[in-house]
Amino acid sequence: MSPDFQPLIPAAATFGPNGALYSAQFGDVYASSEGALAQARHVFLGGNDLPDRWHNAERFTIIETGFGAGMNFLATWLAWRSAGSSVRLHFVSVEKHPLDAATLEQIHSHYPEVAEISGLLRRDYPPLLPGFHRLHFDDGRVTLTLLFGDAAAMLRQLQAKANAFFLDGFAPAKNPQMWSKELFVQLTRLADANATLATYTVASAVCAGLSDAGFAVEKRPGFGHKRDMLCGRNSRRVGRPPVRYEPHAIIIGAGLTGTSCAQRLAARGWRLDLIERNEGPAQEGSGNPAGLVRPVFSADWNTHSRFTTAAYLYASRHQAMLEQAGQQIIRGEGGVLQLARDAVHLGKLQRIVEQFSLPADLVQLLQVKEATALAGAMVAGPAFWFPKAVWANPGSMCIANLARSRELVRCHYGRSVHALRRTEDGWEALDSMQSVLARAPVVVLANAYAASRISQSAWLPLRPVRGQVSFLPSQAGKNLRMAVSKDG
């Protein structure tokens, strides 16, 4: 098993007699009995001087230790909406024992004012699987990145510059790992020069640990029955300022990779020159009529498994976002069946599901009868069903990406980049006659194996892989109801 992967143990929460949400696992409450939203506004928003600090900011990043029931995120999202701010809000939250979506719905029902945004959160809420999960809301202006796993271990993997910290683990006496020196070191590493923090606890060990880590802390009036709370500010303010680029890029290649990069950068306000050697998008590898969107598992849950699973979940949400925005994507519903090659392969896949406690909304083992009923045709043996996976037409996804971004993307079709030239201001993309096709501070190479023809990327260990698609005639009553895969 990969040392970074430990199966999640979901949290169980109940409402106590006084109305407070209680964790029997930690013997502590998730929030004050006076109300989770009110506590979030007083302690975490007020303690970090929000929303006032959003008014003159282009982007603002909050890192939270302890997602819990998500009430701090929902309170922050509501405050951001009420402030009418143009700031791009990125909320990063770590949680070792996440609640499932059904429990979140039960908890959030006690707070009618979050009904709408709770529904949006639960619609995109990921399976309870360790790792990074990124969700976008309000046309991409609000981003939630959930880190499911041990706080210190997950924060070590995070690259960010936090403008504010919400420290909201269970009480130090109940959950000391959430208030450890190791975790405070990570907060210092992730802190912006002007970063602030707030927490409900004023335990002496927390005050001393944060001070040692480089935060100047002070007590302020607490919320509800608590007399005090703790606020702090980064006192070291060291490090080089981040490199600022003009938000303009050249993207070479208009397949799935290039158009997806264009869509995500355009959503952040970037201007883009998309250069494609063919007369339109998705004319090469992304021109296949269908492709499967599902994860690939391994016995040790290695980097490839972690990457494909995270990418699959993000791609599913991205596709749903495009469709909700009115972009048409050709795809099939019902999930994807992966047939086991033989008994050895079946046993291997079954052990993976059991060993890593993979959730049922990610994958399920089906016997022959169940798999046959789902597929609509006799299958040769047991199968693994990915209920939220799809087959999709890649070209339609490329077109949807560009349609979503058309105002900021200038497409150069039928033009081939033969070289890149570095300039004082960035890069120039040159054709075979050394004429300049486009200029920008940043270049994105999304042209697959063709990238090896450009001197700056010729060193990359790229190799072409021959693909193949087989077409079978349609037969009445014998067509598959969903995508089925085996070796491929």
Steps between C-alpha positions, in 0.01 A plus 500: 500500500625848420606673824300807393178301469308396809133402459268761647300435812186713452378712789173441681326804644183546703312795644516509879216606735622860493495512121878482452645263239698237690776254402505188715833407340673805650262571786461859386260728315546618142374848586348701781141434602438869424522413129767394251435783257510766770821351637659495155414866446630616838810284538628424152369777279517773765829372639658534155338840429281361225333598276674842522829360370336376179417844364838581345618144426499313168513160670484379857602160636375356830643180648287323760602217733185295557224512235252325728147567379620774265329778694802733495523462123128565455515806728796632301326437169188684623712793620680513165167513317361768731812715462459503122875466472679433172778314685563140397454299819696177554407304812732208585388266779652184642299223669616159622152368581255654252124478528305351210265706286185359663621608845590844366146535369356410840726750679450782252122464520525670841622816324242606235713789375761260357243282320597609148876490535483180707324338206776617265768369737334160540440469125877512439615348830763232426501135605669449836838424346837627630670774302429836340153582370438834325151643454398822322193712572342827387646489151841400635544807718476285815723194523495239776797263525436217746799308634374171643768351725729577794538877532879525521554241225255668263629853564855383425382428146324833458651787302320824581530842657232545763360842582310364800480186714194356672631269775197291590606154612344342805627630835877455555439267792275278284696509174860612562617405147309796359704738718846348463831670428518314170169648389598853612820471294284431194286805576814715504616355168162567340448847647498810283703793634182661639321180599269499802345222706212446738389220729255447782762359741739695720678196644848596616666229288326635189605859578861391556509274193367768267740759646795266448386443143515872427151634570435797727189395693250688716180422684170652395147462641374148433168372373209376711605354833873532418654813648797517259613395155839524331607706200842530341704650221811381317786682671783372282383631163794351315539350157501629148182644353329270250580541131226701331422421138283698264199265473572405138618163371568308181356148492633264233251225415118502493420153623355408838807626685532830317131591505468404867799721587342779298168468682653497848736791430223702333285443809775684690497790257798403282524596131609206286643431157413140413712371210399178322664353188170350380199694370304457822510355852514128586636380166757249629499288819204694638310434177405147601120461503493373857720465806447360849530726802583278799784451752771233490575313823821334618580256780714753688289806411798664335537844344323388183196381697484817708536720193246321278243486780534870585500590128193285434303663781605850390421423133152382601432827682650703215277326247193561717595870529523535120160335455339718767636801311314383188787336313404175328719195557439167329521236769338192649360460849465204735864452587778283359547124547853362517499123442757293683745327263511182706472371859843640593408846375164483676666409830750784463228759437290366785794527742560860391139596570502330841851605610445867427132504604405659168152657529203355312436824314846458345503128415295183564563130431220338297444133433419375149122529533513858630760606244300345215184684609683831506684445170194377312700209359659184636841564655771240544553539873485726806565870447577817686246775452598866521150650546598862428744428217404571138600455143520828315581640158829688553440739211173621651683570827765702315232706326317554832824619665556758227136611486519574872814710447450657156530864611856455627636238259636589157533184291771464234396194298710356219818649649792292621752606764853404391695682774473709814718807554567653843471878522528756777121499537438128469468272199439514126350209307656478152388323183726327246591836345596644842196727491343576838165329552440634851679660797428444871680475836399133540490203262304177562604197293190285444604341172590151627791332322542799266646690795823307444554698178547822696853546635391611849301178553698253288651350817164379630468118504204494258407207279210452259238235577291356220129506575222297343121522487280214378149555363231232522162504321196586707259210562144538624468384860871426534651841556678578826325725749829639633871505429681171567877457512738215562872531422461850355 
